Amino acid sequence: MATDIKDTTHAVEAAAVMKLLPARPRLLAVGEPTHGEDTLLDLRNELFRQLVEQEGYRTIAIESDCLMGLVVDDYVTSGTGTLDEVMERGFSHGFGASAANRELVRWIRAYNDGRPASERLRFAGFDGPLEISGAASPRQALTALHGCLAARVDADLLPCTEETLDRLLGADDRWTEPAAMMDPSRSVGQSAEARELRLLADDLVALLDAQTPHVISATSRDDWDRARLYGRTATGLLRYHFWMADTSPSRMTRLVGLRDRMMADNLLAVAARGPAMVHAHNSHLQREKSTMRMGGTLLEWWSAGAIVSAHLGEEYAFLATALGTIRHQGVDTPPADTVEGLLYALPENSYVVDTRRLATVLGDTRPAPRVSGWFGYSACDPAHLAGNDGMVFVKDVGR
């Protein structure tokens, strides 16, 4: 069987990935089973370079704050700011400290230098302004959307003034209260002010949609895209804060689902611009329902990838990533009867796997689910093999 399994693998190259797919997808999503490993991000960077040079991809979207990502996009497209400033202010979740992320930004900026706008590469964060401890204030998104409209439409069309927004928003630390994630009573999301802001945000987004021809002609499609991002983010954050104040048993399930809904909306907007590579945790990109255990409760929700796949069909492709070892985290050699163990027995350190063919090779053999030795590594689910378009396998990850 080892020889048969070997026949399902290829070098990690764009050409090998494309051979697994019926056509070039608009969104090519490559997952990772853990965060913070530059080995995986270096591999991502090289794959993106090949997709740019060989397949015409023009955007990379990663699991980082969508508003902070605008800082990175401004830098790579027009040189706004410095690389140090961008790495400090353009990434969430601590991702700006990654040497591989820094190299990605540096390379995109160098690639774009001297090229016309139509040929430049773009960067996008597609996560909401959300951290594990809570959600951002909706101030930035709301006031930016209001400012965009105020500069371009008659004042009597606006549903409110900037002063009204400022009064209703109040202090930002009311929104970012860390205790609200575990204690709904500490959230302001269902206050009278928050409810009014949700209505105003909806009216502002509706006004932007109604004024689309004028906004695009008065500025540019990029500015319109950015205004729509502000609108999605404002309404998404206000919705998220509303359900942070909820006390029902389904509260956490709803919150993780809302986060991926925000991700999906941002990915669909990225897809509308042209072919893009997406990189995030497997759980945000897979087609099957995602699961997570929190405080003894099993949460299940549809991931951003599942939502986007339902919209785009074959224009969405997903390759999961699985690992053999992460020894510095206590993830040692995988058992031989797991998917990771079968792949670990092969000589190469990294390769692309044709998972549908692998499922055929395995036939009635049912690999055992791997039990991860570290909570930060999500092991491959053998039941999902045939549902993925492929897999990237890395044998050993080390610092």
KEDOFI-684342 format. One record per residue (C-alpha): y, z, x; residue in one letter. Coordinates in steps of 0.05 Angstrom, whole numbers, plus 5000, padded with zeros to 4 digits. Example, Ala and Ser with C-alpha at 12.3 -4.5 7.8 and 13.67 -1.06 7.14 Angstrom:
// residues 2
491051565246A 497951435273S 
***
This chain:
// residues 399
500050005000M 504750135058A 505049395074T 506449225001D 512149734999I 514949455063K 515348775029D 520249064978T 525449245031T 530948865067H 536549025115A 542749335083V 546848705078E 550948375024A 546347775023A 540248205011A 543848574954V 545847924920M 538747664922K 536748234876L 541748014823L 541947424775P 549247284791A 555047594828R 556948204785P 564148364769R 562749094787L 557649244841L 556449994839A 553150334898V 551651074887G 550751654934E 546252254921P 550852744957T 558152774978H 561152885046G 556352485090E 560251985133D 553651635150T 553451385078L 560851225077L 560250815142D 554650425109L 559150325047R 564850085091N 560549555125E 557649315060L 564649255030F 566948845091R 561148365080Q 562548315005L 569748145021V 568147625073E 561947315041Q 562547424966E 570047444951G 570548164930Y 577648414930R 577649144907T 574049784926I 574050364875A 571751054895I 570651724860E 577651994873S 583852164831D 586451514800C 593751724807L 593051944879M 589551284892G 596150924878L 598751214943V 593050884980V 593950224944D 601350204959D 599850315033Y 594349795040V 598049265000T 605149365026S 605049875083G 608650425044T 608151075082G 603851235143T 596351285149L 596752045160D 600952135097E 596251705057V 590052085078M 593552735059E 596352524992R 591951944969G 585152274959F 582452834916S 576353284926H 577853345000G 575752625013F 582052485054G 578952895112A 573352395120S 573651965183A 569951415146A 575051415089N 580551375141R 577150785174E 576450435106L 583950505092V 585750285163R 581349665158W 583949455090I 591149525114R 589549105176A 586048585134Y 591948525086N 597248475141D 600447785136G 596447545077R 599647315011P 599147794953A 593747374918S 589047474977E 590248214991R 584948744981L 586249304933R 584250044931F 583050454868A 581151164853G 577551164786F 576451904773D 581252274728G 586052794759P 580453304752L 577453804800E 571354244789I 576154824776S 580154484722G 584853914704A 591753714727A 598053774686S 599353134645P 606653144671R 606052594724Q 602552104678A 606852244617L 613552224651T 611651594691A 609551234627L 615951464592H 620151234651G 616850544652C 618450444579L 625450744582A 627350244635A 625049654594R 625649774519V 631249994473D 632150744471A 631450774396D 624250524402L 622151114445L 618651674406P 622052214447C 626652354506T 624552564575E 627753234561E 623153334501T 617153194544L 619553684597D 620654234544R 613754134514L 610254104581L 613254744606G 610955004674A 605354614706D 601455234725D 600155344650R 595854714652W 592454834719T 590355554705E 583655594743P 580756124695A 581155634637A 575055254661M 570555844644M 574956204593D 577555754536P 582556274515S 586356154580R 587455414563S 593855154532V 590354524508G 590654704434Q 597555004433S 602854724386A 606354404445E 599954074470A 598353804401R 605353494396E 604553194466L 598052854445R 601752514387L 607552304432L 602852034485A 599251624433D 605851344409D 608051174480L 601550804493V 602250434427A 609350234445L 607049974513L 601649554479D 606649284429A 611649114484Q 606448794531T 609648094534P 616548384548H 614048894600V 610148364638I 615847864637S 620848394658A 616748664716T 609848424736S 602648474714R 601448994769D 607049424740D 604049344670W 597149524697D 600150144728R 603650344664A 597050264626R 593750714678L 599151244665Y 597751174591G 590251244598R 591051834643T 596052194599A 591852134536T 585452284574G 588352914606L 591153174540L 584453044507R 580853404564Y 585554004559H 584554034484F 577054104492W 577954604549M 580655064495A 574554954451D 569755534440T 563655154412S 556955134448P 557954394463S 564454514502R 561754364573M 557653764549T 563853474518R 568053594581L 563253254629V 562652674580G 570252614574L 570852584650R 566052004654D 569551664595R 576051684635M 572251404695M 569350844652A 576150644625D 578850604695N 572950184719L 573749694662L 581049614682A 578949484754V 573748974730A 579148604692A 582648454759R 576548134791G 570248304829P 570049004857A 565349474895M 564850164865V 562550784903H 561151464872A 555551964860H 549251664830N 550152094768S 556751754751H 554051044759L 546951044733Q 545050714667R 540751284643E 543551924614K 546052404668S 543953124669T 546453754703M 544554484695R 550554954690M 549755704679G 542655614654G 544655074604T 542354354612L 548053864601L 546653134583E 551852584577W 552851834586W 555651664654S 561451204669A 556350694694G 552350724630A 558650614589I 561150044633V 554249714634S 554249714557A 560849334559H 559548854617L 552048724613G 549748334674E 556848354703E 555349084721Y 550049224775A 547849894802F 544350084866L 542650814874A 542151124943T 536551594964A 535651975028L 529852215070G 532852815107T 539453175112I 536953685163R 543554045172H 543254215098Q 535854405098G 533353765065V 527253625108D 521953085110T 520252885038P 513152985012P 508952355020A 507552294946D 514952214927T 519051574926V 523051834985E 516552005021G 513651315011L 519950985038L 520651495094Y 514051255123A 517150575139L 520050485209P 527250285194E 532750805184N 536250445126S 534649865080Y 535749575011V 529749654964V 527949184907D 526449744859T 523549314804R 518649004853R 517249704881L 515549944810A 510749354804T 507549514871V 506550234851L 503250014786G 499850604753D 501351044813T 506451554792R 510451854850P 511952584841A 519252794829P 522053074893R 524753784890V 531053794932S 531554344983G 539054374973W 543054374909F 547953864937G 542653314942Y 540352974878S 533352714890A 531052024866C 528052034796D 521851594799P 522351454724A 528951084736H 526450584788L 525749984743A 532350134709G 536450044773N 538249374803D 536149624871G 536550224918M 539450374986V 534950835026F 537351205088V 531751555126K 535552085165D 542752315154V 545752735210G 552452955235R 
***
